[in-house]
Amino acid sequence: VQLRESGGGLVQPGGSLELTCEVSGSNFRFGTMGWFRQAPGDQRDLVAQVAERGHITYAESAKGRFIISRDNIRNMITLQMKSLRSEDTGVYYCYAVEIHEGHTPYWGQGTQVTVSL
C-alpha cells in the first residue's frame, strides 16, 4: 500500500493550500483516513480525519479554516486549508487504515507546508 501526498509548499500568512493524498496498492476498503501535522521538535498531531461513512473530526485549530473531503472510489482524500497561520507550518502526513483481517494503518512520507512571509 502506498500513500502519495501532494500540494505542500510555501505560502504567506492568510493564504490557502490544498493537500491531496492518493492511496494505491490495496484491493480492500479503507476505514479512517486523514492528516497529521508534525512541526520541528513536536509530536505528530491530528489535523483532520474522515471515517469511512463520512464522520469528520477536526483539531480545534483547524475548525472553520480547513475542510477535509474523501473519495472512496478513487481512495483519495483532500485537505483544503485557508487563512493559514505560521503555526500551521510543519510536515503533513496522510494516513489510511486498511480494513482486511483487522485494521492496518499506513502512512505517507509527508509533505512540507511552510507559512511565512
Secondary structure, DSSP 4 states (H G I P E B T S, - for coil): -EEEEE--EEE-TT--EEEEEEEES-SS-EEEEEEEEE-TTS-EEEEEEE-TT--EEE-TTTTTTEEEEEETTTTEEEEEE-S--GGG-EEEEEEEEEESSSEEEEE---EEEEE--
